Amino acid sequence: MLSVVIPVYNEAESLEALHRELTEVAATQDYQIEVVFVDDGSRDGSWQTISQLAAKDSRVRGIRFRRNFGKAAALTAGFAVVRGDTVMTMDADLQDDPHEIPRFLATMKNNLDVVSGWKEVRHDPWHKVMPSRVFNALVSGLTGVQLHDHNCGMKCYRREVLGEVRIYGELHRFVPVLAAARGYRVGEITIAHRARQHGQSKYGFARFVKGFIDLLTVRFCTTYGQRPQHALGTIGLSFFGLGAVLSFLSSAGRWADILMILGGQLFALAFLAAIVIAQRAPDQKEYAISEQTPEQRPEQTREEGTATAPSAERM
């Protein structure tokens, strides 16, 4: 089974067309498919459209958040319920083309665990394209995962990858980096990028500021996530040692004392971080679900003009 997880935030006008394209691809390629729409606190009737699609097509499932928790939370909620061995993610604004899905699946057969899309030709304003290219270059340089478009929402994963990678905050764009840090194989393909037909972009300049901060977080976590004391402790000992040398060689006691105090604090923080890592409790969900569409057996519904869901024997 192929699972498609789609975060939704105020995209009511696009959902029926997106669903129609997905069912066309499934019928043409003879895929067994499920589509999981996660409504991230929409206020425009997106949930009503999702509910209607789920009522007509048993392959559609819907999850609705109580409020807007962000794309990472929406993806996490979708990943928690998928049943397919392969999972696609894509945006709900129709800029990602569902007809690219067969190319993702074909590329996965090249012994890859993650395939990320690259919107080589983008139909976005220049003031979004240029900062994005700079950001992608920074991510590739600092993490060693060479992708042209880390921000692309259209990606394909083997399901086991998603069971090991935890995303929160704004870390959804770094899933390939986090997967590579655990030894999974990551690849990339160029994909078509379509102009937005409805609504407005949800991203502004603030996204790039947050993205840079998240990049530093990912860099630290993938390098020292299980041994933060090595990084913080080394810096702390360096400051402490420099302060001790200055105190011994000169009369600049105040600066020497400041360095020694700072070094001692960082060293103590390193051990506290190590204790937290060792004793951390199971993670609490970072979202709250208000309702879900009821699950239905394939024979309960049939959508006119689309292929019916495959029988259970093919699962």
C-alpha positions as CSV (number, residue, x, y, z in Angstrom):
1,M,0.0,0.0,0.0
2,L,1.1,3.6,-0.8
3,S,0.1,6.1,1.9
4,V,-0.1,9.8,1.0
5,V,0.0,12.3,3.9
6,I,-1.1,15.8,3.1
7,P,-1.1,18.6,5.7
8,V,-3.9,21.1,5.1
9,Y,-4.2,24.6,6.3
10,N,-6.9,26.7,4.6
11,E,-6.8,24.9,1.3
12,A,-10.5,24.1,0.8
13,E,-10.5,25.2,-2.8
14,S,-7.8,22.8,-3.8
15,L,-8.7,19.5,-2.1
16,E,-11.3,18.1,-4.5
17,A,-9.0,18.7,-7.5
18,L,-6.0,17.2,-5.6
19,H,-8.1,14.1,-4.6
20,R,-9.2,13.7,-8.2
21,E,-5.6,13.7,-9.5
22,L,-4.5,11.2,-6.8
23,T,-7.3,8.8,-7.7
24,E,-6.4,9.1,-11.4
25,V,-2.8,8.3,-10.7
26,A,-3.8,5.3,-8.5
27,A,-6.1,4.0,-11.2
28,T,-3.6,4.4,-14.0
29,Q,-0.8,2.8,-12.1
30,D,-2.9,0.2,-10.3
31,Y,-1.8,1.4,-6.9
32,Q,-3.4,0.4,-3.6
33,I,-3.5,3.8,-2.0
34,E,-4.7,5.6,1.1
35,V,-4.8,9.4,1.4
36,V,-4.5,11.0,4.9
37,F,-5.5,14.6,5.0
38,V,-4.5,16.4,8.3
39,D,-6.4,19.6,8.9
40,D,-4.0,21.8,10.8
41,G,-6.7,24.1,12.3
42,S,-8.1,25.4,9.1
43,R,-10.8,28.1,9.2
44,D,-12.1,28.0,5.6
45,G,-14.2,24.9,5.4
46,S,-11.3,22.5,4.6
47,W,-12.5,20.0,7.2
48,Q,-16.0,19.9,5.6
49,T,-14.4,19.1,2.3
50,I,-12.2,16.4,3.8
51,S,-15.2,14.8,5.5
52,Q,-17.2,14.8,2.2
53,L,-14.3,13.2,0.4
54,A,-13.9,10.5,3.1
55,A,-17.6,9.8,3.0
56,K,-17.4,9.1,-0.8
57,D,-14.1,7.4,-0.9
58,S,-13.0,4.8,1.7
59,R,-9.4,5.4,0.8
60,V,-9.5,8.9,2.3
61,R,-8.9,9.5,6.0
62,G,-9.1,12.8,7.8
63,I,-7.6,14.1,11.0
64,R,-8.6,17.4,12.4
65,F,-6.5,19.4,14.9
66,R,-8.1,21.6,17.6
67,R,-6.0,24.5,16.4
68,N,-3.0,25.3,14.2
69,F,0.0,23.3,15.5
70,G,2.2,23.6,12.4
71,K,3.3,21.4,9.5
72,A,5.6,19.2,11.6
73,A,2.8,18.2,13.9
74,A,0.5,17.6,11.0
75,L,3.0,15.3,9.4
76,T,3.6,13.5,12.7
77,A,-0.1,12.8,13.2
78,G,-0.4,11.5,9.6
79,F,2.7,9.3,10.0
80,A,1.2,7.8,13.2
81,V,-1.8,6.3,11.3
82,V,-0.5,5.3,7.9
83,R,-0.7,1.7,6.9
84,G,1.4,1.7,3.7
85,D,5.0,0.4,3.4
86,T,5.8,3.5,1.4
87,V,4.7,7.0,2.4
88,M,4.5,10.1,0.2
89,T,4.2,13.6,1.6
90,M,3.0,16.5,-0.5
91,D,1.4,19.9,-0.1
92,A,-2.3,20.6,-0.5
93,D,-2.0,23.7,-2.7
94,L,-1.8,21.8,-6.0
95,Q,1.8,23.1,-6.6
96,D,3.0,19.5,-6.1
97,D,2.0,17.3,-9.1
98,P,0.6,13.9,-8.1
99,H,1.7,12.5,-11.5
100,E,5.3,12.6,-10.2
101,I,4.5,9.8,-7.7
102,P,5.5,7.0,-10.1
103,R,8.9,8.5,-10.6
104,F,9.4,8.7,-6.8
105,L,8.6,5.0,-6.4
106,A,10.8,4.0,-9.3
107,T,13.7,6.0,-7.8
108,M,13.1,4.3,-4.4
109,K,14.0,1.0,-6.1
110,N,17.6,2.2,-6.5
111,N,18.3,1.0,-2.9
112,L,17.1,4.3,-1.4
113,D,15.1,4.9,1.8
114,V,14.2,8.6,1.2
115,V,13.7,10.4,-2.1
116,S,13.3,14.2,-1.9
117,G,11.8,16.4,-4.7
118,W,13.7,19.2,-6.3
119,K,11.7,22.0,-7.8
120,E,14.4,23.0,-10.2
121,V,12.1,25.5,-12.0
122,R,10.0,27.3,-9.5
123,H,6.9,29.4,-10.1
124,D,7.3,31.6,-7.0
125,P,8.4,35.2,-6.6
126,W,12.1,35.9,-6.7
127,H,12.2,37.1,-3.1
128,K,11.2,33.6,-2.0
129,V,13.3,31.7,-4.5
130,M,16.6,33.4,-3.7
131,P,16.6,33.1,0.1
132,S,15.5,29.5,-0.3
133,R,18.5,28.7,-2.5
134,V,20.8,30.3,0.0
135,F,19.2,28.3,2.8
136,N,19.4,25.0,0.9
137,A,23.1,25.6,0.2
138,L,23.7,26.2,4.0
139,V,21.8,23.0,4.9
140,S,23.8,20.9,2.5
141,G,27.1,22.5,3.5
142,L,26.5,22.1,7.3
143,T,24.9,18.7,7.3
144,G,26.7,17.0,4.4
145,V,23.3,15.8,2.9
146,Q,23.5,17.2,-0.6
147,L,20.0,18.1,-1.7
148,H,19.1,21.1,-3.9
149,D,15.7,21.6,-2.2
150,H,15.4,20.6,1.5
151,N,12.2,22.7,1.7
152,C,10.3,20.7,-0.9
153,G,7.2,19.2,0.6
154,M,7.0,16.3,-1.8
155,K,9.1,13.5,-0.5
156,C,8.9,9.7,-0.4
157,Y,9.9,7.5,2.5
158,R,10.1,3.9,3.5
159,R,7.8,3.5,6.5
160,E,10.5,2.3,8.9
161,V,12.4,5.7,8.4
162,L,9.4,7.6,9.9
163,G,9.4,5.2,12.9
164,E,12.9,6.4,13.9
165,V,12.9,10.1,13.0
166,R,11.1,12.4,15.4
167,I,10.1,15.8,14.0
168,Y,8.8,18.8,16.0
169,G,8.7,22.6,15.7
170,E,9.8,23.4,12.2
171,L,12.0,20.3,11.7
172,H,9.8,18.8,9.0
173,R,12.1,20.1,6.2
174,F,15.1,18.3,7.8
175,V,13.7,14.7,7.7
176,P,16.2,13.6,5.1
177,V,19.0,15.0,7.2
178,L,17.7,13.3,10.3
179,A,17.3,10.1,8.4
180,A,20.8,10.2,6.9
181,A,22.2,10.7,10.4
182,R,20.7,7.3,11.3
183,G,22.3,5.7,8.3
184,Y,19.4,5.7,5.8
185,R,20.1,6.3,2.1
186,V,18.8,9.6,0.7
187,G,18.3,10.6,-2.9
188,E,16.7,13.3,-5.0
189,I,14.8,13.8,-8.3
190,T,13.7,16.9,-10.1
191,I,10.0,17.4,-10.2
192,A,7.5,19.7,-11.9
193,H,6.4,22.7,-9.8
194,R,3.1,24.3,-10.6
195,A,1.9,27.8,-10.0
196,R,-0.5,28.3,-7.1
197,Q,-4.1,28.3,-8.2
198,H,-5.9,29.2,-5.0
199,G,-5.2,30.9,-1.8
200,Q,-2.0,32.5,-0.6
201,S,1.4,31.2,0.4
202,K,1.7,30.4,4.1
203,Y,5.4,31.3,4.3
204,G,7.2,34.6,4.7
205,F,10.6,35.9,5.6
206,A,10.2,34.7,9.2
207,R,10.3,31.2,7.9
208,F,14.0,31.6,6.9
209,V,15.0,33.0,10.2
210,K,13.4,30.1,12.0
211,G,14.8,27.7,9.5
212,F,18.4,28.9,10.2
213,I,17.9,28.4,14.0
214,D,16.4,25.0,13.3
215,L,19.4,24.2,11.1
216,L,21.8,24.9,14.0
217,T,19.6,22.7,16.2
218,V,19.7,19.8,13.7
219,R,23.4,20.2,13.3
220,F,23.9,19.9,17.0
221,C,21.4,17.1,17.5
222,T,22.7,14.9,14.6
223,T,26.3,15.4,15.8
224,Y,26.0,15.5,19.6
225,G,22.4,14.5,20.2
226,Q,23.3,11.5,22.4
227,R,26.4,13.1,23.8
228,P,25.9,16.8,24.4
229,Q,28.4,16.8,27.2
230,H,31.2,16.3,24.6
231,A,30.3,19.6,22.8
232,L,29.3,21.7,25.8
233,G,32.0,20.2,28.1
234,T,34.8,20.8,25.5
235,I,33.7,24.5,25.2
236,G,33.4,24.8,28.9
237,L,36.8,23.3,29.7
238,S,38.3,25.6,27.0
239,F,36.9,28.7,28.6
240,F,37.9,27.5,32.1
241,G,41.4,26.7,30.9
242,L,41.8,30.0,29.1
243,G,40.6,31.9,32.2
244,A,43.1,30.0,34.4
245,V,46.0,30.7,32.1
246,L,45.1,34.5,32.0
247,S,44.7,34.6,35.7
248,F,48.2,33.0,36.1
249,L,50.0,35.1,33.5
250,S,48.4,38.5,33.9
251,S,46.8,40.8,36.4
252,A,43.5,41.0,34.3
253,G,41.7,39.1,37.0
254,R,38.2,40.2,36.1
255,W,38.3,38.8,32.6
256,A,40.0,35.7,33.8
257,D,37.3,35.2,36.5
258,I,34.5,35.7,33.9
259,L,36.0,33.1,31.6
260,M,36.4,30.6,34.4
261,I,32.9,31.2,35.7
262,L,31.5,30.8,32.1
263,G,33.5,27.7,31.6
264,G,32.3,26.2,34.8
265,Q,28.7,26.9,34.0
266,L,29.0,25.4,30.5
267,F,30.6,22.3,32.0
268,A,27.8,21.9,34.5
269,L,25.2,22.4,31.8
270,A,26.9,19.7,29.8
271,F,26.4,17.2,32.6
272,L,22.8,18.3,33.1
273,A,22.2,17.7,29.4
274,A,23.7,14.3,29.6
275,I,21.4,13.4,32.6
276,V,18.3,14.6,30.7
277,I,19.2,12.5,27.7
278,A,19.7,9.5,29.9
279,Q,16.5,9.9,31.9
280,R,14.1,11.5,29.5
281,A,10.5,10.3,29.6
282,P,8.5,9.2,26.6
283,D,7.7,12.1,24.4
284,Q,4.3,13.8,24.7
285,K,2.4,14.5,21.5
286,E,2.7,18.0,20.4
287,Y,-0.7,18.3,18.9
288,A,-4.4,17.7,19.9
289,I,-6.9,16.0,17.7
290,S,-10.5,17.1,17.8
291,E,-12.0,14.5,15.5
292,Q,-11.3,12.0,12.7
293,T,-13.3,10.7,9.8
294,P,-14.7,7.3,10.5
295,E,-12.9,4.4,9.0
296,Q,-14.8,2.4,6.3
297,R,-14.4,-0.9,4.6
298,P,-13.7,-0.5,0.8
299,E,-17.0,-2.2,-0.1
300,Q,-19.0,0.4,1.9
301,T,-18.4,3.2,-0.6
302,R,-17.8,3.8,-4.2
303,E,-16.9,7.1,-5.8
304,E,-18.4,7.7,-9.2
305,G,-15.9,8.1,-11.9
306,T,-12.9,6.7,-10.0
307,A,-11.4,3.3,-9.4
308,T,-12.7,1.4,-6.4
309,A,-10.3,0.5,-3.6
310,P,-8.5,-2.9,-4.2
311,S,-9.8,-5.9,-2.2
312,A,-8.3,-6.9,1.1
313,E,-6.6,-9.9,-0.6
314,R,-4.2,-7.5,-2.3
315,M,-3.0,-5.8,0.8
